Amino acid sequence: MENKVVVITGGSSGAGEALAYKFSAEGFNVVIGGTNLERLKNVQSKVKLLGSKCELVVHDVSVENDVKKLIDHTINSFGRLDVLICNAGISYRSVFENANLDVFEKLFRINFFGSIYSVKYSIPHLTKTKGSIIAISSLNGFIATPTRSAYVSSKHAMQGFFDSIRLELKNKNVHVMVASPGYFESNFRKNTLKSDGNKEGNTSRDEKGMMSTEVLVDKIFEGYKKKKRDLIFTFRGKLAYLLKNWFPKLSDRLAYNEILNERESLLKNY
Ligand SMILES: NC(=O)c1ccc[n+]([C@@H]2O[C@H](COP(=O)([O-])OP(=O)(O)OC[C@H]3O[C@@H](n4cnc5c(N)ncnc54)[C@H](OP(=O)(O)O)[C@@H]3O)[C@@H](O)[C@H]2O)c1
């Protein structure tokens, strides 16, 4: 039987890298996209060691034609697409009053438009295989935190988009799952943008005790196999979801304090 094929945006690092290894270990051929050729090559060679075929595409997910290139390359290489994982994402830390709107827009283009371009070009192929779309969103897809308005709104937009297309694609037997992790170990916080558009370089949080990417991707794969609609990973995440819906004022206070207490919090002088 032909191997199934997964496309992972942001497959060069963090969750995307770990997803490449997990799906490969489960017998998938893998296509990874990202901007950094060296990192993509490193992941590609490890996937090949696991016994899968792996194609890489250097591209910018915020550019529509670049995303078309990723999907075209997948079909030209493997002739099929079974799972699309919209994972590429960045964050931006700033109080909104001081936000650089160009950086705000850049983030939206990567997190939100990167996802919708990926879905747009994948639908005809996923319809043929009755495949799956997995969105890597965040608890910030339904809970707001201060100093992250760009990230929070981009993830809320993703949530709305995927909820909407899930209803449309039901008739085509394409499964849509939104995975909403809390904090997990990766370079995500170091890659978070500042108002000048440069990366933070340091993490704003204590990374110890965060979920590992290995645990994260095991849970994502299990959710995919069970064709789950949503995935909230921890008891804390599930509690946060309940508080947001039933006790929104308490939820606001907890979210505010969470960010107030982080390292070099931007709320301290605001
Ligand atoms: N880490 C957390 O605590 C956390 C929590 C909740 C949700 N998430 C979500 O998890 C997803 C993965 O994040 P991560 O933690 O694994 O972060 P990461 O290690 O920084 O990885 C981000 C990935 O996105 C890719 N990417 C960034 N800009 C891109 C662009 N313009 N075009 C193509 N690819 C681009 C990067 O590729 P290059 O480096 O090659 O550009 C990299 O592979 C994100 O959607 C994030 O919002 C993370």
The ligand as an ORCA input file, in Angstrom:
! r2SCAN-3c Opt
* xyz 0 1
  N       5.884     26.881     22.181
  C       4.758     27.166     22.809
  O       4.732     27.325     24.043
  C       3.464     27.252     22.023
  C       2.259     27.274     22.745
  C       1.046     27.293     22.057
  C       1.046     27.277     20.673
  N       2.224     27.262     19.994
  C       2.168     27.217     18.513
  O       2.927     26.127     18.042
  C       3.358     26.388     16.695
  C       4.830     26.000     16.561
  O       5.624     26.821     17.403
  P       6.962     26.286     18.110
  O       6.768     26.445     19.556
  O       7.353     24.983     17.570
  O       7.966     27.464     17.670
  P       9.346     27.474     16.874
  O      10.270     26.429     17.401
  O       9.790     28.887     16.879
  O       8.928     27.025     15.399
  C       8.217     27.886     14.545
  C       8.229     27.302     13.128
  O       7.525     28.225     12.275
  C       8.303     28.443     11.098
  N       8.079     29.757     10.530
  C       8.117     30.961     11.159
  N       7.903     31.950     10.269
  C       7.726     31.357      9.058
  C       7.464     31.834      7.759
  N       7.325     33.147      7.497
  N       7.345     30.946      6.757
  C       7.486     29.609      6.985
  N       7.739     29.090      8.197
  C       7.851     29.962      9.228
  C       9.750     28.296     11.566
  O      10.554     27.956     10.449
  P      11.953     28.708     10.104
  O      12.685     28.833     11.385
  O      12.577     27.784      9.111
  O      11.528     30.002      9.533
  C       9.646     27.162     12.578
  O       9.762     25.920     11.921
  C       3.067     27.880     16.443
  O       1.930     28.009     15.630
  C       2.770     28.434     17.832
  O       1.868     29.512     17.793
  C       3.432     27.261     20.620
*
